[in-house]
Amino acid sequence: MVKSFRSKQDGREAKPKQPVVEEPKVEMYRLKSLMNVRKKPSMNAQILGTRARGTVVRVLGVEDGWLHLADDTFILYQSGRFAEKE
């Protein structure tokens, strides 16, 4: 059941506002060498695959020296040693 609301100003029915869902800010980084893609931000984490030198990846953020990719995986960053912002 959808509740309806009456505006105090003109008496017309108004629908309740939907919450605003913001998309995460995505930045692009270019890899400087062949890199392992990991399940978690750890050298001991499972390796899921690799990305070639020159690959541009979509990054949600940098966390403790790791790039957090948009697909919820991680690549070692080390303050720009292995990737640079586009």
C-alpha positions in Angstrom: 0.0 0.0 0.0 1.4 3.4 -1.0 0.6 6.2 1.4 -0.4 9.5 -0.1 0.2 12.9 1.4 -1.6 16.2 0.9 0.5 19.3 0.4 -0.3 21.9 3.0 0.1 24.6 0.3 -2.3 23.5 -2.4 -4.0 20.3 -1.2 -2.7 18.2 -4.0 -1.6 14.6 -3.4 2.2 14.3 -3.2 4.1 11.0 -3.2 6.8 10.5 -0.6 10.4 11.2 -1.8 12.5 8.2 -2.7 15.9 8.0 -1.1 18.7 9.2 -3.3 21.2 6.5 -4.0 24.5 7.9 -5.1 26.7 5.9 -7.5 30.2 5.4 -6.2 32.8 7.7 -7.8 34.9 5.7 -10.2 38.4 6.7 -11.3 40.4 5.3 -14.1 44.0 4.0 -13.6 46.5 2.6 -16.1 48.6 -0.4 -15.0 52.4 0.0 -15.4 53.1 -3.7 -15.5 51.4 -7.1 -15.5 49.4 -7.3 -12.3 47.7 -10.0 -10.2 44.0 -9.4 -9.4 43.2 -10.6 -5.9 40.1 -11.4 -4.0 41.1 -9.3 -1.0 43.7 -6.5 -0.4 46.5 -8.9 0.7 49.5 -10.5 -0.8 48.2 -13.8 0.8 44.8 -13.4 -0.9 43.6 -15.7 -3.7 44.7 -14.6 -7.1 41.7 -14.5 -9.4 43.5 -13.5 -12.6 45.9 -11.0 -14.1 45.7 -7.7 -16.0 48.2 -6.7 -18.7 50.5 -3.7 -18.7 48.7 -0.7 -20.1 45.2 -2.0 -19.1 42.9 0.7 -17.8 40.9 -0.3 -14.8 37.9 1.2 -13.0 38.8 2.0 -9.4 36.5 2.8 -6.5 39.3 3.9 -4.2 42.7 3.3 -2.8 42.8 1.3 0.4 46.1 0.7 2.3 48.2 0.6 -0.9 45.7 -1.4 -2.9 43.4 -0.3 -5.8 39.8 -1.4 -5.0 38.4 -2.2 -8.4 34.8 -1.6 -9.5 34.2 -5.4 -9.7 35.2 -5.7 -6.0 38.6 -7.1 -6.6 42.0 -5.6 -5.7 45.4 -4.8 -7.4 48.5 -3.7 -5.6 49.1 0.0 -6.0 51.9 1.1 -3.6 51.6 4.8 -4.0 51.7 4.8 -7.8 54.5 2.2 -8.3 52.3 -0.1 -10.3 49.5 2.2 -11.7 48.9 5.8 -12.6 45.7 7.8 -12.6 44.3 8.6 -16.1 
